[in-house]
Protein backbone atom coordinates (compact mmCIF):
# COMPACT_ATOMS: atom_id res chain seq x y z
CA UNK A 1 0.00 0.00 0.00
CA UNK A 2 1.33 3.41 -0.97
CA UNK A 3 0.85 6.42 1.24
CA UNK A 4 -0.58 9.56 -0.30
CA UNK A 5 1.64 12.62 -0.70
CA UNK A 6 -0.42 14.54 1.87
CA UNK A 7 0.09 11.78 4.45
CA UNK A 8 3.81 11.78 3.81
CA UNK A 9 3.91 15.59 4.04
CA UNK A 10 2.19 15.45 7.43
CA UNK A 11 4.60 12.77 8.66
CA UNK A 12 7.69 14.71 7.57
CA UNK A 13 6.30 17.97 8.96
CA UNK A 14 5.62 16.28 12.31
CA UNK A 15 9.13 14.87 12.44
CA UNK A 16 10.48 18.35 11.65
CA UNK A 17 8.47 19.87 14.50
CA UNK A 18 9.71 17.17 16.86
CA UNK A 19 13.32 17.81 15.84
CA UNK A 20 12.90 21.56 16.38
CA UNK A 21 11.58 20.80 19.86
CA UNK A 22 14.62 18.64 20.59
CA UNK A 23 16.93 21.35 19.27
CA UNK A 24 15.30 23.95 21.52
CA UNK A 25 15.79 21.64 24.48
CA UNK A 26 19.41 21.05 23.53
CA UNK A 27 20.09 24.78 23.14
CA UNK A 28 18.55 25.55 26.51
CA UNK A 29 20.76 22.93 28.17
CA UNK A 30 24.08 23.25 26.36
CA UNK A 31 23.86 26.31 24.12
CA UNK A 32 24.49 26.33 20.40
CA UNK A 33 26.88 23.47 19.73
CA UNK A 34 27.45 20.96 16.93
CA UNK A 35 24.48 18.80 17.91
CA UNK A 36 22.09 21.75 17.96
CA UNK A 37 23.08 22.73 14.44
CA UNK A 38 22.86 19.11 13.28
CA UNK A 39 19.35 18.67 14.69
CA UNK A 40 18.17 21.95 13.14
CA UNK A 41 19.64 20.96 9.78
CA UNK A 42 17.74 17.66 9.85
CA UNK A 43 14.57 19.54 10.76
CA UNK A 44 15.09 21.90 7.83
CA UNK A 45 15.52 18.95 5.49
CA UNK A 46 12.31 17.39 6.83
CA UNK A 47 10.39 20.63 6.27
CA UNK A 48 11.75 20.83 2.73
CA UNK A 49 10.69 17.25 1.98
CA UNK A 50 7.24 17.90 3.46
CA UNK A 51 6.81 20.94 1.22
CA UNK A 52 7.87 18.94 -1.84
CA UNK A 53 5.31 16.22 -1.03
CA UNK A 54 2.66 18.93 -0.66
CA UNK A 55 3.60 20.36 -4.07
CA UNK A 56 3.58 16.85 -5.55
CA UNK A 57 -0.04 16.48 -4.47
CA UNK A 58 -0.95 19.66 -6.36
CA UNK A 59 0.83 18.43 -9.49
CA UNK A 60 -0.97 15.08 -9.31
CA UNK A 61 -4.31 16.88 -9.01
CA UNK A 62 -3.51 19.04 -12.06
CA UNK A 63 -2.58 16.00 -14.12
CA UNK A 64 -5.77 14.21 -13.05
CA UNK A 65 -7.85 17.24 -14.01
CA UNK A 66 -6.17 17.45 -17.42
CA UNK A 67 -6.83 13.76 -18.03
CA UNK A 68 -10.52 14.20 -17.11
CA UNK A 69 -10.85 17.08 -19.57
CA UNK A 70 -9.41 14.95 -22.38
CA UNK A 71 -11.98 12.18 -21.82
N, C-alpha and C positions, 0 to 999 in steps of 0.2 A: 504494500500500500504506500502510495506517495503522499507526502504532506503538501498541502497547498502553500503557495508563496506567502499568503497572509499569515498562516500558522507559523511558518519558519521565521517571518519577520518579527512576530510577537516573541518567539522563543529567543532569537538573537538580541532583541531589544531588552528583554528581561535579564538575560545574562549580562548585558552591558550595564544595566542599572545596578545589578548585584556587584559587579566589579567596581563600579564607581563608589558604592557604599564601602567595600573593602578598602579601597584606596583612601577614602576619607578617614576611615578608622586607622589605617597605617600612618597617615600623615599626622593625625592627632597624637599618636603614640611616639613615633620616631622622627617626625619631620619628613621633609622631601628627600628621599634617598633613592637608590637604584630601584628598589622593589616598588616604590610608589609610582615612579615613572613607568615601570614595566606594566603594572596593573592598569594604569590609565591608558597606556598604548593598546593593550588588549581590549579595553572597553571601547576605545575609539574604533578599532577594527570591527568589533561586534556591531556598533551603531552603523558603520558604513555598510556592512553586509545586510543588516536589517533594512536599510534604506533601499539597497539594490533589489532585495526581494519584494519590497513594496512597489518599486518601479516596474519590476517584472510582471507583477499582477496587472498593472495598468496596460502594459504592452499586450499581454495575453487577452485581456478584454477587448482591446482595439482590434486585434487580429480576428477574434471571434465575431465581432460586429461586422467586420469587412466580409467575412465568409458568409454571414447571414444575408448580407445585402446582395451578394452574388447569386445566391440560390433563389 
